[in-house]
Amino acid sequence: MSKLKLGPIVDEKPVKVQVELPAVLHQDLLDYADLLGRGQGQPPVEPARLIVPMLQRFVASDRGFAKARRAATPRSTD
């Protein structure tokens, strides 16, 4: 099996956000949850629980975002 980009899903204090997904994307999440569970020897996780780690990974790996964020953050003069 190929290595998936997500690892175990961590429980954290949630902030509720409601989104509508295209049916095709929802099916992709169902499939991904199934493969992730199988790869870890566990049952599939709830597809909605994949969204947060996927977004975190996307934002963390976006070099353009990181550069723009650094440029927009005022530097302290301690």
PEVEN-V887746 format. One record per pair of residues at least 24 apart in sequence whose ideal C-beta (glycine too) atoms are under 8 Angstrom apart, sorted by sequence separation. I is the first residue (numbers start at 0). J is the second residue. If there is no record, write none. Layout:
BEGIN
i = {I;I}
j = {J;J}
END
This chain:
BEGIN
i = {5;3;5;3;3;7;18;0;3;8;0;0;8;11;8;9;5;8;6;5;5;5;4}
j = {31;31;35;34;35;39;50;34;38;44;37;38;48;51;49;52;49;52;52;52;53;56;56}
END
